[in-house]
Amino acid sequence: MQSSEAPHRSEDLDAVSDRYFLLMFLMEFERGNILGHVYRDPGSDTWVMPVRFRYYMDNKVFESDDVKHQYVVSSEPGETAKDARAMAKEVVDLGPRLDAMADVPGVDLGHHLRSRTFDVDGRADKFVEVMQSCDACHFRKDTR
């Protein structure tokens, strides 16, 4: 397993319509959340897991002053979907201790409220369906 910090950016789902999404997870805290998903691109033998940390700085969903950090974890080539699920479970099981990875001076995520994992097992359209079913997930179509 390899990890690195990556700039936070929104994903263009049209550009990844053939990507296979295995699962999505969400950990909610008093003052933030951690959102991640596991996917594999067509022809790749590596699973990728972007994990985004969000610290609430205001009450806005979009155009907020929230502080966001994203890390990307990649599996070793040839690992199975079962291995990728285990990789995600390790992250979810860490729960409240994860906010130290994306430290913001004077800010912490606060009390751990709940963790949820959503099976996707499909392409980008299925991923969008799963996100729409999650009451804490907010997204919009970019009209740029």
C-alpha positions as CSV (number, residue, x, y, z in Angstrom):
1,M,0.0,0.0,0.0
2,Q,1.3,3.4,-1.0
3,S,-0.1,6.8,0.1
4,S,0.5,10.4,-0.8
5,E,-1.1,13.8,-0.2
6,A,-2.9,15.1,-3.2
7,P,-4.6,18.5,-3.9
8,H,-8.3,18.3,-3.2
9,R,-10.4,18.6,-6.3
10,S,-13.9,17.6,-7.4
11,E,-14.1,14.6,-9.7
12,D,-15.5,14.9,-13.2
13,L,-17.7,11.8,-13.3
14,D,-18.2,12.1,-17.1
15,A,-14.4,11.7,-17.5
16,V,-14.4,8.5,-15.4
17,S,-17.6,6.9,-16.6
18,D,-15.9,3.5,-17.2
19,R,-14.1,3.5,-13.8
20,Y,-15.2,0.6,-11.5
21,F,-16.2,1.9,-8.1
22,L,-16.1,-0.7,-5.3
23,L,-17.3,1.2,-2.3
24,M,-17.7,4.5,-0.6
25,F,-17.3,5.4,3.1
26,L,-18.2,8.4,5.2
27,M,-17.2,9.2,8.8
28,E,-19.1,12.0,10.3
29,F,-17.8,14.1,13.2
30,E,-19.1,17.2,15.1
31,R,-16.9,19.6,13.1
32,G,-16.1,17.7,9.9
33,N,-16.2,14.5,7.9
34,I,-13.9,12.1,6.2
35,L,-15.1,10.8,2.8
36,G,-13.4,8.1,0.7
37,H,-14.1,5.7,-2.1
38,V,-12.2,2.8,-3.7
39,Y,-12.0,2.4,-7.5
40,R,-10.1,0.7,-10.3
41,D,-9.6,2.2,-13.7
42,P,-10.2,0.0,-16.8
43,G,-7.1,-2.1,-17.6
44,S,-5.4,-1.3,-14.2
45,D,-4.5,-4.0,-11.7
46,T,-4.3,-1.4,-8.8
47,W,-7.0,-0.2,-6.5
48,V,-7.0,3.5,-5.6
49,M,-8.6,5.0,-2.5
50,P,-8.9,8.9,-2.3
51,V,-9.6,10.0,1.3
52,R,-10.8,13.5,1.8
53,F,-10.8,15.3,5.2
54,R,-13.1,18.2,5.6
55,Y,-13.1,20.6,8.6
56,Y,-16.2,22.7,8.9
57,M,-15.4,26.5,9.1
58,D,-18.9,27.7,8.3
59,N,-22.4,26.4,7.6
60,K,-22.1,26.5,3.8
61,V,-22.2,23.3,1.7
62,F,-20.7,24.9,-1.5
63,E,-18.2,27.8,-1.7
64,S,-17.4,27.3,1.9
65,D,-14.3,28.3,3.8
66,D,-14.0,24.6,5.0
67,V,-10.5,23.3,5.1
68,K,-10.0,20.2,3.0
69,H,-7.1,17.8,2.6
70,Q,-7.0,14.8,0.4
71,Y,-4.8,11.7,0.5
72,V,-4.6,9.0,-2.0
73,V,-3.8,5.4,-1.1
74,S,-3.0,2.8,-3.8
75,S,-2.9,-1.0,-3.4
76,E,-0.1,-3.1,-4.7
77,P,-0.7,-4.4,-8.2
78,G,-2.8,-7.6,-8.4
79,E,-4.6,-7.2,-5.1
80,T,-8.2,-8.4,-5.1
81,A,-11.5,-6.6,-4.4
82,K,-11.4,-8.4,-1.0
83,D,-8.0,-6.8,-0.3
84,A,-9.3,-3.4,-1.4
85,R,-12.2,-3.7,1.0
86,A,-9.8,-4.6,3.8
87,M,-7.8,-1.5,2.9
88,A,-10.9,0.7,3.3
89,K,-11.9,-1.0,6.5
90,E,-8.5,-0.2,8.0
91,V,-9.1,3.5,7.4
92,V,-12.7,3.4,8.7
93,D,-11.6,1.5,11.8
94,L,-9.1,4.2,12.7
95,G,-12.1,6.6,13.1
96,P,-11.4,9.6,15.3
97,R,-7.6,9.3,15.2
98,L,-7.6,10.1,11.5
99,D,-8.0,13.8,11.9
100,A,-4.3,14.0,13.0
101,M,-3.3,13.1,9.4
102,A,-4.8,16.3,8.1
103,D,-3.9,18.6,11.0
104,V,-5.1,22.2,10.9
105,P,-3.8,24.3,13.8
106,G,-6.5,24.9,16.4
107,V,-9.1,22.8,14.6
108,D,-10.1,19.2,15.2
109,L,-13.0,17.1,14.0
110,G,-14.5,16.7,17.4
111,H,-16.6,13.8,18.6
112,H,-16.9,10.8,16.3
113,L,-20.6,10.5,15.4
114,R,-20.8,7.6,13.0
115,S,-19.2,5.6,10.2
116,R,-21.0,4.2,7.2
117,T,-19.8,2.1,4.3
118,F,-21.8,1.9,1.1
119,D,-21.3,-0.9,-1.5
120,V,-21.2,0.5,-5.0
121,D,-19.9,-2.4,-7.1
122,G,-20.4,-0.6,-10.4
123,R,-19.5,2.2,-12.7
124,A,-19.8,6.0,-12.2
125,D,-23.6,6.1,-12.7
126,K,-24.0,3.6,-9.8
127,F,-21.6,5.6,-7.7
128,V,-23.8,8.7,-8.2
129,E,-26.9,6.7,-7.2
130,V,-25.2,5.6,-4.0
131,M,-24.1,9.2,-3.2
132,Q,-27.6,10.4,-3.8
133,S,-28.9,7.9,-1.3
134,C,-26.6,9.2,1.4
135,D,-28.2,12.1,3.4
136,A,-24.8,13.6,4.2
137,C,-23.4,13.7,0.7
138,H,-23.9,16.8,-1.3
139,F,-22.9,17.3,-4.9
140,R,-24.0,19.3,-7.9
141,K,-23.4,19.4,-11.6
142,D,-20.7,21.8,-12.6
143,T,-22.0,24.0,-15.4
144,R,-18.6,25.5,-16.3
